[in-house]
Amino acid sequence: MFKRLPIARFIMAFCFMASLHVIGLPTFAQNHSSGLPLPRFVSLRADEVNMRTGPGVQYPVEWVYKRQGLPVEIIAEYGTWRKVRDWQGAQGWIHQSMLSGKRQFIVIGSTRTVRRTANSDSSARASLELGVIGHVTECEGSSNWCQVEAGGISGWLRRVDVWGIHRGEQIK
C-alpha cells in the first residue's frame, strides 16, 4: 500500500491538469485580450512597421509597411500581438506597440471631393486621390458623411469613399 501512494498522487495530479486544460483555464495566460471590441480600426505608429505571419518575433516578416498613419483593421488579438487587415486585404500580425489609436482613413477608388458641409451639393474644398491618408475628425453613426482633415484641409467626405471607418460607427 505504501508504494501505491505515489502512483495515486500522479494519477490525481494528471487528472487535475487534464481537467484544467479541458475547461480552458490555462488559455488566459496565453491570450490576453485588450477587452476592446473587434473588429476595430487603428493606424500604424511608425514609418516602418513589420507585419508577420504569426503572433511573435519567431515568425517571418511578410510585409514591411513604410507609411506612418496607414489605417489597419484589428481582426484578432493574441497577447500583445494584433492580427490586422489592410485596405488591400493583406492580413498578418503586428505588435501592439507599433499601432496607434489615432483614427485615420485612406482614399479608395477614384479621386474624391472634400466638401465644405456634409452635402453633395456643397462646394468643394479639395480633391483627394487614391491612396491619400488623412485624419478622421468626427462621424455621426447615422450619417453617410464624416468630417476629415488631410494635408491641412478640413471638410466632409462620404464614408463609402474611404477605408478606415465602419458602417454606422460613431467617432468623436
C-alpha positions in Angstrom: 0.0 0.0 0.0 2.9 2.4 0.7 4.2 2.0 -2.9 0.8 2.8 -4.5 0.5 6.3 -2.9 3.0 8.0 -5.3 1.1 6.4 -8.3 -2.3 7.5 -6.9 -0.9 11.1 -6.5 0.4 11.0 -10.0 -2.9 9.9 -11.4 -4.8 12.6 -9.4 -2.4 15.3 -10.5 -2.6 14.2 -14.1 -6.5 14.2 -14.0 -6.5 17.6 -12.4 -4.2 19.1 -15.0 -6.2 17.4 -17.8 -9.4 18.9 -16.4 -7.9 22.4 -16.4 -6.9 22.0 -20.0 -10.4 20.7 -21.0 -12.2 23.6 -19.3 -9.8 26.1 -20.8 -8.3 27.8 -17.7 -4.7 27.9 -18.9 -5.7 29.8 -22.0 -5.9 33.1 -20.1 -2.1 33.0 -19.6 -1.6 32.7 -23.4 -4.2 35.1 -24.8 -4.5 38.4 -23.0 -7.2 40.2 -24.9 -7.4 44.0 -24.6 -11.1 43.9 -24.0 -11.7 46.3 -26.8 -14.3 45.5 -29.5 -13.3 43.5 -32.6 -13.0 44.4 -35.4 -11.7 48.0 -34.9 -9.6 50.4 -36.8 -6.2 51.8 -35.7 -3.3 53.2 -37.6 0.5 52.5 -37.9 2.5 54.3 -35.3 5.9 54.4 -37.1 7.4 55.0 -40.6 8.4 51.3 -40.8 6.3 48.5 -39.4 6.7 44.8 -39.8 3.7 42.5 -40.5 4.5 38.9 -39.6 2.9 35.6 -40.5 2.2 34.8 -36.8 2.0 36.4 -33.4 5.7 36.6 -32.4 9.1 37.6 -33.5 9.9 34.0 -34.3 7.5 34.3 -37.3 8.9 35.6 -40.6 8.1 39.2 -41.7 5.7 39.1 -44.6 5.3 42.8 -45.3 7.2 46.0 -44.2 4.8 49.0 -44.2 6.5 52.3 -44.8 3.6 54.7 -44.3 3.1 56.1 -40.8 -0.6 56.7 -40.2 -1.9 54.0 -42.6 -5.2 52.6 -41.2 -5.4 48.9 -40.5 -8.3 46.9 -39.0 -7.6 44.7 -36.0 -9.5 41.4 -36.5 -7.9 39.3 -33.7 -5.7 39.5 -30.7 -3.1 37.2 -29.1 -1.3 38.5 -26.1 0.5 41.7 -27.2 0.0 40.9 -30.9 -2.8 42.1 -33.2 -3.9 40.3 -36.3 -4.7 43.1 -38.8 -6.1 43.5 -42.3 -5.0 46.4 -44.6 -7.1 48.3 -47.1 -6.0 45.9 -49.9 -6.9 42.8 -47.9 -3.5 41.6 -46.8 -3.5 40.0 -43.3 -0.8 39.4 -40.7 0.3 40.1 -37.2 1.7 43.4 -35.8 2.9 44.1 -32.2 0.6 46.4 -30.4 3.4 48.9 -29.7 3.5 49.6 -33.4 -0.2 50.6 -33.6 -1.9 53.9 -32.6 -5.5 54.6 -31.7 -5.4 57.7 -33.9 -8.2 57.3 -36.4 -7.1 57.6 -40.0 -8.6 56.9 -43.4 -7.3 56.1 -46.8 -9.0 57.2 -50.0 -10.2 54.3 -52.1 -11.5 54.1 -55.7 -11.0 57.3 -57.8 -10.4 60.9 -56.9 -12.7 62.1 -54.1 -14.0 65.5 -53.3 -13.8 67.0 -49.8 -16.9 69.2 -49.2 -17.4 72.3 -47.0 -20.5 70.7 -45.4 -21.9 67.2 -45.3 -23.9 67.5 -48.5 -23.1 66.5 -52.1 -24.3 70.0 -53.3 -21.8 71.7 -51.0 -18.8 73.5 -52.6 -15.6 71.6 -53.0 -12.7 72.3 -50.6 -10.2 69.8 -52.1 -9.8 66.7 -54.3 -8.1 63.7 -52.8 -6.5 61.0 -55.0 -6.4 57.2 -54.4 -4.1 56.3 -51.5 -4.2 59.7 -49.7 -4.2 59.2 -46.0 -6.0 61.7 -43.6 -7.4 62.0 -40.1 -11.0 61.3 -39.2 -12.2 64.1 -37.0 -15.9 63.1 -36.5 -18.5 60.7 -37.8 -22.1 60.5 -36.6 -23.4 57.0 -36.5 -26.4 57.6 -38.6 -24.7 59.9 -41.2 -23.1 58.9 -44.5 -20.6 61.7 -44.1 -17.5 62.1 -41.9 -15.6 65.2 -41.0 -11.9 64.7 -42.0 -8.6 66.5 -42.3 -5.9 65.8 -45.0 -3.0 68.0 -45.9 -4.1 70.8 -43.7 -7.6 71.0 -45.3 -10.7 70.1 -43.3 -14.1 69.2 -44.7 -16.5 66.4 -45.3 -16.2 63.1 -47.2 -18.7 60.3 -47.7 -18.0 57.1 -45.7 -18.1 55.0 -48.8 -15.2 57.0 -50.4 -12.7 56.0 -47.8 -11.4 52.9 -45.9 -11.0 53.0 -42.2 -14.5 53.7 -40.8 -17.1 51.0 -40.2 -20.7 51.5 -41.4 -22.7 53.1 -38.6 -19.6 53.8 -36.5 -19.6 56.9 -34.4 -16.3 58.8 -34.0 -16.0 61.9 -31.8 
